[in-house]
Amino acid sequence: MTEARTIRCDDAEITYDVHGDLTSGVPLLVIGSPMGASGFAALVEQLPGRPVVTYDPRGVERSTKDDPSTVNTAERHAADLQRVVEDLGVDQVDVFASSGGAVVALAWVSAGGPLRTLVAHEPPIIALLPDREHATAVTQRMNDTYDREGFGPAMAQFIALVMHQGPFTAADLAAPAPDPAMFGLPSEDDGTRTDALLWQNRPITAWEPDLDRLKTTSTRIVPGIGEQSRTILTGRATVALAEQLGLEPVWFPGGHGGFGPDDGSGMGGDPAAFAAKLREVLE
């Protein structure tokens, strides 16, 4: 049984889904950013026996913003999630959060959110990387490309960014930008500047954690990394987060999107195996 609900959060309408019976246990929120609920469908199917809540972040899929041109901070997303929990009428939640969603969830923990356990799966926290200067510059080049040339050229740079192996160097910044056609992307600029990833969520990768706050929270934080993500930005950032918090990372099957089916990109994985590992961690 799945029920879709919509609530008003300041200048946005947020749609979220309740899978299962809310009275059957502590809800598990499964979130991404900017990935919406549909991206976690395969994982949710593998998590029977407890209530699971998924949602579309503001500006993504079913969740709309009054002004699509505004940017979304991690704190703004966290406030939306707090409102979702209040609407659910529960005191505590467990959270599995991936990528930008893990950044949002860490900001939510810092704000005192009601998270019992947070599995923070591959948050792209550039500020924690030893090569953060060059990684930030490469990210800024991507942002500048979007402002100047639009979606296709910038998304090609994003794909190259997330697939990059090892630390970023000055040579990476000086390298020619990839051709959008290599990834089946358009080179023409349609003039829009509201993309959820390349515009609305820009502040996410620039977010800097309050490490002292995260060290003293009552929330149990579990840094999670895909086995195939050891040398990419998100995997390296999660290792750095675990080191800073004095925690041991937990290794999950697959890559950055290991909770989804294997799509041939090297980022996917096995939803059943991923869910089994997630249940083990939560229990």
Backbone torsions as a table, in degrees:
resi	resn	phi	psi	omega
1	MET	NA	127.2	178.7
2	THR	-127.9	131.5	178.9
3	GLU	-121.1	126.2	175.7
4	ALA	-92.7	136.1	179.5
5	ARG	-130.8	150.0	177.5
6	THR	-128.7	133.3	179.5
7	ILE	-129.9	159.5	177.5
8	ARG	-95.8	128.4	176.6
9	CYS	-126.8	95.7	-179.3
10	ASP	52.5	-110.8	-174.3
11	ASP	-98.4	26.4	-178.8
12	ALA	-146.5	157.9	170.6
13	GLU	-113.3	123.2	-175.0
14	ILE	-106.9	127.3	175.9
15	THR	-106.8	130.8	177.7
16	TYR	-135.7	163.1	-176.1
17	ASP	-122.2	136.7	173.6
18	VAL	-106.8	117.3	178.7
19	HIS	-103.7	117.0	179.5
20	GLY	93.9	-168.6	-173.8
21	ASP	-97.6	118.1	-178.2
22	LEU	-62.8	-20.2	-179.3
23	THR	-85.3	-1.0	-174.1
24	SER	-89.8	-0.1	178.8
25	GLY	158.0	180.0	177.1
26	VAL	-66.2	126.2	-178.5
27	PRO	-64.8	146.8	172.5
28	LEU	-106.7	114.7	173.5
29	LEU	-84.9	129.9	178.0
30	VAL	-116.1	112.2	-170.0
31	ILE	-135.8	153.0	171.1
32	GLY	-135.5	-179.4	173.8
33	SER	-166.2	113.6	9.0
34	PRO	-89.0	9.4	-179.9
35	MET	-60.4	134.8	178.3
36	GLY	-95.4	-170.7	-174.7
37	ALA	-59.5	-36.3	-175.0
38	SER	-62.1	-28.2	-179.3
39	GLY	-69.3	-14.0	-178.1
40	PHE	-110.3	11.8	-175.4
41	ALA	-58.4	-43.6	-178.0
42	ALA	-65.5	-36.7	179.0
43	LEU	-69.7	-44.0	-178.2
44	VAL	-59.5	-36.6	178.6
45	GLU	-60.5	-24.8	-177.0
46	GLN	-94.2	8.4	-176.5
47	LEU	-122.3	55.9	176.7
48	PRO	-75.0	164.4	172.8
49	GLY	96.6	-9.4	175.2
50	ARG	-148.5	155.7	178.4
51	PRO	-69.8	135.0	178.5
52	VAL	-123.0	137.0	-179.9
53	VAL	-120.8	127.8	174.1
54	THR	-120.5	160.2	179.7
55	TYR	-152.0	162.8	173.5
56	ASP	-102.2	117.8	178.0
57	PRO	-59.6	156.7	-179.4
58	ARG	-54.0	132.5	-179.0
59	GLY	85.3	5.1	-176.8
60	VAL	-123.0	132.6	175.9
61	GLU	49.3	-112.7	-173.4
62	ARG	-82.3	-15.7	-177.9
63	SER	-90.3	123.2	-173.1
64	THR	-112.2	157.5	174.5
65	LYS	-118.2	146.8	177.9
66	ASP	-61.3	-35.6	179.2
67	ASP	-126.4	98.6	-177.3
68	PRO	-63.4	-13.6	-177.3
69	SER	-83.4	-7.8	-179.7
70	THR	-77.2	156.0	177.7
71	VAL	-96.1	158.3	-178.0
72	ASN	-112.1	118.9	174.1
73	THR	-84.9	162.2	176.0
74	ALA	-60.6	-37.4	-179.4
75	GLU	-66.9	-35.3	178.2
76	ARG	-67.3	-44.5	175.5
77	HIS	-60.3	-41.8	-179.6
78	ALA	-61.6	-39.4	177.7
79	ALA	-64.2	-36.6	176.0
80	ASP	-62.8	-43.0	180.0
81	LEU	-66.1	-36.1	176.1
82	GLN	-61.1	-40.3	178.6
83	ARG	-67.0	-36.1	176.4
84	VAL	-61.5	-45.9	-179.5
85	VAL	-63.3	-40.1	177.4
86	GLU	-62.9	-38.5	178.3
87	ASP	-68.0	-32.7	177.1
88	LEU	-67.7	-28.3	-179.7
89	GLY	76.9	31.4	179.6
90	VAL	-114.7	159.1	-177.2
91	ASP	-90.3	-31.2	-176.3
92	GLN	-142.6	155.4	174.5
93	VAL	-140.3	153.9	163.1
94	ASP	-97.0	152.0	-176.4
95	VAL	-134.8	129.5	163.3
96	PHE	-107.1	118.6	-175.7
97	ALA	-128.4	131.5	-177.0
98	SER	-118.2	144.1	174.5
99	SER	56.3	-126.7	178.9
100	GLY	-59.1	-28.8	176.2
101	GLY	-63.2	-32.4	177.8
102	ALA	-69.8	-35.3	174.1
103	VAL	-62.5	-46.4	178.7
104	VAL	-59.2	-44.8	-178.5
105	ALA	-64.9	-37.3	177.2
106	LEU	-65.8	-38.3	175.2
107	ALA	-64.3	-36.3	178.5
108	TRP	-65.8	-42.0	175.3
109	VAL	-59.9	-45.4	-179.6
110	SER	-60.9	-30.1	179.8
111	ALA	-84.3	1.5	178.1
112	GLY	88.0	24.1	-179.6
113	GLY	-63.8	159.6	-173.3
114	PRO	-82.8	47.9	-178.7
115	LEU	-89.8	123.8	177.1
116	ARG	-80.5	-54.2	174.2
117	THR	-129.5	135.3	174.0
118	LEU	-119.3	117.8	169.3
119	VAL	-94.2	104.3	-177.4
120	ALA	-93.9	98.9	-172.8
121	HIS	-93.0	105.9	172.9
122	GLU	54.2	57.6	173.5
123	PRO	-70.0	130.5	-178.7
124	PRO	-82.1	69.1	-176.6
125	ILE	-90.9	89.4	-175.9
126	ILE	-61.2	-32.1	-176.8
127	ALA	-59.7	-20.3	-177.7
128	LEU	-91.7	-8.4	-176.5
129	LEU	-78.5	142.4	174.3
130	PRO	-64.2	-25.7	178.0
131	ASP	-100.7	30.5	-174.3
132	ARG	-59.9	-31.5	-178.9
133	GLU	-62.4	-47.2	-178.7
134	HIS	-74.7	-36.7	178.3
135	ALA	-63.9	-39.8	177.7
136	THR	-64.8	-40.7	-179.7
137	ALA	-65.5	-40.0	177.7
138	VAL	-64.7	-40.3	177.5
139	THR	-64.7	-41.0	179.3
140	GLN	-65.1	-36.5	176.4
141	ARG	-61.2	-40.3	177.0
142	MET	-62.4	-45.0	179.1
143	ASN	-62.2	-42.1	179.2
144	ASP	-64.1	-36.6	178.4
145	THR	-65.0	-41.5	178.0
146	TYR	-61.9	-44.4	179.7
147	ASP	-61.2	-37.0	-173.1
148	ARG	-89.7	-39.2	-169.5
149	GLU	-121.5	-11.9	176.7
150	GLY	96.1	-165.3	-167.2
151	PHE	-63.1	-56.4	-171.3
152	GLY	-56.1	-56.1	-179.9
153	PRO	-60.3	-37.5	-179.9
154	ALA	-72.2	-39.4	179.0
155	MET	-66.2	-33.8	175.0
156	ALA	-60.9	-40.1	177.4
157	GLN	-68.7	-35.4	177.3
158	PHE	-63.0	-44.3	179.6
159	ILE	-61.0	-43.5	177.5
160	ALA	-62.9	-36.5	-180.0
161	LEU	-63.5	-49.2	-175.3
162	VAL	-74.6	-20.3	179.1
163	MET	-91.9	-8.7	-175.1
164	HIS	-61.6	133.2	-179.5
165	GLN	-98.5	126.6	175.4
166	GLY	82.8	-176.3	-177.6
167	PRO	-63.8	152.2	174.5
168	PHE	-85.9	145.5	-178.4
169	THR	-130.3	174.9	176.4
170	ALA	-60.8	-30.5	179.4
171	ALA	-64.6	-34.7	178.4
172	ASP	-66.8	-36.2	179.1
173	LEU	-69.8	-33.3	-178.2
174	ALA	-84.3	-13.3	-176.3
175	ALA	-67.3	148.7	177.7
176	PRO	-59.6	145.4	177.9
177	ALA	-68.6	144.1	179.5
178	PRO	-67.9	151.9	177.8
179	ASP	-78.1	124.8	179.2
180	PRO	-54.5	-32.1	-178.4
181	ALA	-62.1	-25.1	178.1
182	MET	-59.5	-27.7	-177.0
183	PHE	-112.8	15.1	-179.8
184	GLY	69.3	28.4	-177.4
185	LEU	-102.8	152.1	179.4
186	PRO	-74.4	145.5	174.9
187	SER	-94.8	-17.7	-179.8
188	GLU	-74.7	147.7	179.1
189	ASP	-97.6	119.7	179.9
190	ASP	-86.5	-0.9	175.0
191	GLY	88.5	-11.0	-179.5
192	THR	-80.5	148.6	177.8
193	ARG	-138.3	55.8	-179.0
194	THR	-131.6	13.1	-175.7
195	ASP	-56.5	135.5	-175.6
196	ALA	-61.6	-35.6	-179.3
197	LEU	-86.4	-50.9	-170.6
198	LEU	-82.5	-16.4	177.8
199	TRP	-123.6	-60.3	-171.4
200	GLN	-62.4	-35.0	-174.8
201	ASN	-100.1	17.0	-177.8
202	ARG	-53.5	-40.8	-177.3
203	PRO	-64.9	-13.4	-173.0
204	ILE	-65.2	-49.1	-177.4
205	THR	-71.5	-17.8	178.7
206	ALA	-89.7	-1.4	-177.3
207	TRP	-66.1	138.6	178.5
208	GLU	-116.1	123.8	-175.8
209	PRO	-74.7	148.2	170.3
210	ASP	-87.0	91.8	-172.0
211	LEU	-63.9	-37.7	178.8
212	ASP	-62.1	-42.1	178.9
213	ARG	-63.8	-43.1	-178.8
214	LEU	-68.9	-29.4	178.6
215	LYS	-71.3	-26.8	-173.5
216	THR	-106.3	1.3	-179.1
217	THR	-67.9	154.3	174.3
218	SER	-80.5	-11.7	177.5
219	THR	-70.8	133.4	172.9
220	ARG	-79.0	117.0	-178.7
221	ILE	-103.4	127.6	178.4
222	VAL	-119.8	105.2	175.3
223	PRO	-71.8	124.3	-177.7
224	GLY	-115.6	140.7	-177.5
225	ILE	-136.9	138.7	174.1
226	GLY	-73.5	142.8	-179.9
227	GLU	-57.1	-30.0	-178.3
228	GLN	-92.1	6.2	-175.7
229	SER	-109.4	13.7	-172.7
230	ARG	-57.2	-34.3	-172.3
231	THR	-112.1	2.5	176.8
232	ILE	-91.4	169.8	-172.8
233	LEU	-54.3	-48.5	-175.1
234	THR	-66.9	-37.5	177.1
235	GLY	-66.9	-44.0	-179.6
236	ARG	-66.3	-37.4	178.6
237	ALA	-65.6	-35.7	-179.6
238	THR	-71.6	-37.4	173.7
239	VAL	-59.9	-43.9	179.5
240	ALA	-63.9	-40.3	177.5
241	LEU	-61.6	-46.7	179.4
242	ALA	-59.4	-43.3	179.1
243	GLU	-62.1	-43.1	-178.7
244	GLN	-65.7	-32.3	-178.4
245	LEU	-93.2	-2.6	-179.2
246	GLY	70.0	34.4	-177.4
247	LEU	-117.5	159.3	174.5
248	GLU	-96.1	127.0	176.9
249	PRO	-69.6	152.9	176.3
250	VAL	-106.9	132.8	-176.7
251	TRP	-95.1	126.9	-179.2
252	PHE	-107.2	156.6	177.1
253	PRO	-64.3	150.4	172.3
254	GLY	81.3	-161.2	-177.3
255	GLY	-107.1	-149.1	-175.7
256	HIS	-59.8	-34.4	175.6
257	GLY	-108.1	41.3	-174.6
258	GLY	-63.5	-14.1	177.4
259	PHE	-79.2	-8.4	-179.9
260	GLY	-108.2	172.9	179.4
261	PRO	-63.7	157.6	175.9
262	ASP	-71.1	115.8	-177.3
263	ASP	-107.7	9.4	178.8
264	GLY	85.4	-2.4	-178.2
265	SER	-86.3	-13.2	-174.1
266	GLY	87.3	-5.0	-179.6
267	MET	-97.4	-23.5	-176.1
268	GLY	-81.9	-162.2	-177.5
269	GLY	-174.5	-130.5	-174.3
270	ASP	-136.5	102.7	-176.1
271	PRO	-56.2	-37.1	-178.8
272	ALA	-66.6	-46.0	179.1
273	ALA	-66.4	-38.5	179.4
274	PHE	-64.2	-44.5	-180.0
275	ALA	-63.5	-37.8	178.4
276	ALA	-62.2	-42.9	177.7
277	LYS	-66.3	-40.1	179.6
278	LEU	-63.6	-43.6	177.4
279	ARG	-61.1	-40.6	179.1
280	GLU	-60.7	-44.7	-179.1
281	VAL	-65.8	-42.8	-177.4
282	LEU	-69.6	-30.7	-178.2
283	GLU	-84.7	NA	NA
